[in-house]
C-alpha cells in the first residue's frame, strides 16, 4: 500500500513531553467488497487513548479516508463523531482500546485507503492570556507560522493564530492502513511464471530471477522467494499491482537480485504466490543446475 504523503502534516499533533508512544494495529490490510456490503475496519491501541486532561470519556482517535492523488479526508474524530459533511453510512465505535470504523452499504465512491490516527489535545494561552485547546483531529491547514483549527464541530467560528515558531508535526497512524476495493468482477485465481537470470547477466557478476503473477482478483496477492527452501527478503523487489482494463484482473511482478557468487551457491529457486482464491500457495521454481548457461 502506498505510504502517506507529507501532506499529512496538515493533520497536526502538538505533543510536548508526551510519555511512551502508543502503538496502533489496524486490520485488515485490504478488503474487496460488493456495493451495498458492510465494511468493518479495526484499530487496536496498545494503551488507553482517553483524554485524561479533560473529559475521561473523550477518545483521542480519528479515522481518515485517502483516495489516490488526494490529501487524507477526516471522517471520524473522538472515536465516534462524524466530521461535518461525511455521509451517515460512516460510523465509529469504541470498546476499551478497540476501535471500529463501519461503512454500512458501501458505495463505489468509498473505495480508497483508510487509516486510524491517534492525536492529542494541547492547551495553551493566546496573546490575551485566554486558555485555548487545539484538537489534533480538527486541524485544517498548517504552514510554518500559522495554523487554522476549529474548537468543536458545533462551533461555526474558526480561530486562526499566528505562531512565532514552526509547529511540531507528530502524527501516529495505523501502520498499514486498510485498502477498500469495490468488486468489479468475480474472484479469480492467479497464474505465475518464473524466469532464471540470463547467462549474460551472470557474466556481469549479478543474478536476477523474475516471477510474473497475473490474472488474479481481488488485488491482494503475496509473493515469497525461497532459495533451497529457505525464505529470503534480501534483494527482493515487488511491483505495485496493475489492473487489466479488459477483464479487471490484476498482475504484478517480483524480482530477486543477488550477486552471481551467491546465486551459484544455491540450486533450487522458488516463487510462492498466496491469494484468497488459493487453499495452498501457488509454487513456481527452477533449478540452477538445469538452466541452460
C-alpha positions in Angstrom: 0.0 0.0 0.0 1.2 3.5 -0.9 2.7 5.4 2.0 1.0 8.6 3.3 2.3 11.8 1.7 4.0 14.7 3.5 0.7 16.5 3.3 -0.3 14.6 6.4 1.4 17.3 8.4 -1.9 19.1 7.7 -3.2 16.9 10.4 -1.1 18.2 13.2 -0.5 16.9 16.7 1.1 19.1 19.3 2.9 16.6 21.5 5.2 18.3 24.0 6.7 16.0 26.5 4.3 13.1 25.9 5.1 9.8 27.5 5.6 6.4 25.8 4.4 6.1 22.3 1.1 4.3 21.8 1.1 1.6 19.0 -1.9 1.3 16.7 -2.6 -2.0 15.0 -5.0 -1.8 12.1 -6.8 -4.8 10.4 -7.4 -6.0 7.8 -4.8 -4.7 5.3 -7.3 -5.0 2.4 -10.9 -5.7 1.7 -12.7 -6.5 -1.6 -16.4 -5.9 -1.2 -19.5 -5.6 -3.4 -21.7 -2.4 -3.5 -24.1 -2.5 -0.6 -21.9 -4.6 1.7 -21.0 -3.6 5.2 -17.3 -2.9 5.8 -15.7 -3.2 9.2 -12.2 -2.0 9.9 -10.5 -2.5 13.3 -7.8 -0.4 15.1 -6.4 -1.6 18.4 -4.3 0.7 20.6 -1.6 -0.6 22.9 -3.0 1.5 25.7 -5.8 3.9 26.5 -6.5 6.8 24.2 -8.8 8.6 26.7 -8.1 12.2 27.2 -7.1 12.3 30.9 -6.6 16.0 30.9 -10.2 16.9 30.4 -13.1 14.5 29.6 -12.2 11.0 30.5 -14.8 9.7 28.0 -13.2 11.5 25.1 -11.2 9.1 23.0 -8.4 10.6 21.0 -8.7 8.6 17.8 -9.7 9.7 14.3 -10.4 7.8 11.1 -9.3 9.1 7.7 -10.1 8.2 4.1 -7.5 8.8 1.3 -8.0 8.4 -2.4 -5.2 8.2 -5.0 -3.7 11.7 -5.6 -5.7 13.3 -2.8 -5.0 14.5 0.7 -6.5 12.4 3.5 -10.1 13.3 4.5 -11.2 13.3 8.1 -14.2 11.0 8.6 -14.5 10.4 12.4 -12.9 12.0 15.4 -13.3 11.4 19.1 -13.7 7.7 18.0 -17.4 8.1 17.1 -18.2 11.7 16.0 -18.7 12.2 12.3 -17.0 15.2 10.7 -19.4 17.7 9.1 -20.4 16.6 5.6 -19.4 12.9 6.0 -22.2 10.6 4.9 -24.3 8.8 7.6 -23.2 5.4 6.4 -19.8 6.0 8.1 -19.8 5.4 11.8 -17.2 4.8 14.5 -17.3 3.0 17.8 -15.0 2.1 20.7 -14.7 -0.6 23.4 -11.8 -0.1 25.7 -8.8 0.2 23.4 -10.6 -1.5 20.4 -11.8 1.0 17.8 -14.0 0.2 14.8 -14.9 2.1 11.6 -18.1 0.8 9.9 -19.2 1.6 6.4 -22.9 0.5 6.1 -24.0 0.0 2.5 -20.6 0.7 0.9 -20.7 2.6 -2.4 -18.3 2.7 -5.4 -17.1 6.1 -4.3 -16.0 4.7 -0.9 -13.1 2.8 -2.5 -9.7 4.0 -1.1 -7.3 3.7 1.8 -8.5 4.1 5.4 -6.3 5.0 8.4 -6.8 5.3 12.1 -4.9 8.1 13.8 -4.1 8.9 17.4 -4.0 12.5 18.3 -3.7 14.8 21.3 -5.3 18.0 22.6 -2.9 20.7 23.6 -3.8 23.5 25.9 -2.0 26.9 25.7 -2.8 30.6 26.1 -3.3 33.1 23.4 -1.8 36.6 23.3 -4.5 37.9 25.7 -3.9 35.1 28.2 -7.1 33.1 27.4 -7.0 29.3 27.6 -7.2 27.6 24.2 -7.4 24.0 23.2 -6.1 22.5 20.0 -7.7 19.3 18.9 -5.3 17.4 16.6 -8.1 15.8 14.5 -9.6 19.2 13.8 -6.7 21.0 12.2 -7.3 22.1 8.7 -4.2 23.8 7.4 -0.7 24.3 8.6 2.2 26.4 7.4 5.4 27.2 9.2 3.9 30.2 11.1 0.2 29.9 11.0 -2.5 27.3 11.6 -6.3 27.1 11.4 -8.5 24.9 13.5 -12.0 24.5 14.9 -12.7 24.3 18.6 -15.5 21.8 18.2 -17.8 20.6 15.4 -20.8 22.5 16.9 -18.9 25.8 16.7 -19.1 27.6 13.3 -16.4 30.1 14.2 -12.9 29.2 13.0 -10.0 30.5 15.0 -6.7 31.4 13.5 -3.5 32.2 15.3 -0.1 33.2 14.2 2.7 31.5 16.0 6.3 32.6 16.5 7.8 29.2 15.9 7.3 26.4 13.5 4.8 23.8 15.0 5.9 20.2 15.6 4.1 17.7 13.4 3.8 14.3 15.2 1.1 12.1 14.0 0.7 8.4 14.8 -1.3 6.4 12.2 -2.1 2.8 11.9 1.0 1.1 10.5 -0.5 -0.3 7.3 -4.0 1.2 6.8 -6.8 -0.7 5.1 -7.3 -0.7 1.3 -11.0 -1.0 0.5 -11.7 -2.1 -3.0 -15.2 -2.3 -4.6 -15.6 -5.6 -6.5 -15.9 -5.3 -10.3 -15.9 -9.0 -11.1 -15.9 -12.5 -9.6 -12.7 -13.6 -7.7 -10.1 -15.1 -10.0 -7.0 -17.2 -9.1 -3.6 -16.1 -10.2 -1.2 -17.8 -12.6 2.5 -17.4 -12.3 5.7 -17.9 -14.3 9.3 -17.8 -13.1 12.4 -16.9 -15.1 16.1 -17.6 -14.2 18.8 -15.0 -14.7 20.4 -14.9 -18.2 23.9 -16.2 -18.8 24.9 -12.7 -20.0 23.8 -11.2 -16.7 25.7 -13.8 -14.7 28.9 -12.9 -16.6 28.4 -9.4 -15.3 28.5 -10.6 -11.7 24.8 -10.4 -10.7 21.7 -12.6 -11.0 18.1 -11.6 -11.3 15.3 -14.1 -11.2 11.8 -12.9 -12.2 8.4 -14.1 -11.0 5.3 -12.8 -13.0 1.9 -13.2 -11.4 -1.3 -12.4 -13.4 -5.0 -12.9 -13.8 -5.9 -12.6 -10.2 -8.8 -10.8 -8.4 -9.0 -9.1 -6.0 -5.8 -7.2 -5.9 -4.1 -8.6 -2.7 -1.6 -11.2 -3.7 1.6 -12.1 -1.8 4.9 -13.2 -3.3 7.6 -15.0 -1.4 11.0 -16.0 -2.7 12.9 -19.1 -1.4 16.5 -20.3 -2.0 16.9 -24.1 -1.4 13.7 -24.0 0.7 14.6 -21.0 2.9 12.7 -17.8 2.6 14.6 -14.6 1.7 13.7 -10.9 1.5 17.2 -9.6 0.7 17.3 -8.4 -2.9 13.6 -8.8 -3.4 11.6 -6.1 -5.2 7.9 -6.5 -5.8 6.0 -4.1 -8.1 2.6 -2.5 -7.3 -0.4 -4.2 -8.9 -1.6 -3.3 -12.4 -5.2 -3.7 -13.5 -6.2 -5.0 -16.9 -8.9 -2.7 -18.3 -10.4 -5.6 -20.3 -11.3 -8.0 -17.5 -10.4 -6.1 -14.3 -7.9 -8.7 -13.2 -4.6 -7.7 -11.7 -1.0 -8.5 -12.3 2.3 -7.9 -10.6 6.0 -8.9 -10.8 8.6 -9.7 -8.3 12.4 -9.9 -8.8 15.2 -11.5 -6.7 18.6 -9.9 -7.4 21.7 -11.3 -5.7 25.4 -11.5 -6.5 26.3 -14.2 -9.0 28.5 -15.9 -6.4 25.6 -16.3 -4.1 23.4 -17.4 -6.9 25.9 -20.2 -7.7 25.9 -21.3 -4.1 22.2 -22.3 -4.2 20.3 -24.6 -6.6 16.6 -24.5 -6.1 14.9 -21.1 -6.6 11.2 -20.9 -5.7 8.5 -18.2 -6.1 5.4 -18.8 -3.9 2.2 -16.9 -4.5 -0.6 -16.5 -2.0 -4.1 -15.3 -2.8 -7.6 -15.6 -1.2 -8.6 -17.9 -4.0 -5.8 -20.4 -3.2 -6.1 -23.0 -0.5 -2.3 -23.6 -0.7 0.4 -21.3 -2.2 0.9 -21.4 -6.0 4.6 -22.6 -6.4 6.9 -22.0 -9.4 10.5 -23.0 -9.3 13.7 -23.7 -11.2 17.0 -25.5 -10.5 20.1 -23.6 -11.4 21.9 -26.8 -12.5 19.1 -27.4 -15.0 19.3 -24.0 -16.6 20.9 -23.5 -20.0 24.0 -21.3 -19.4 
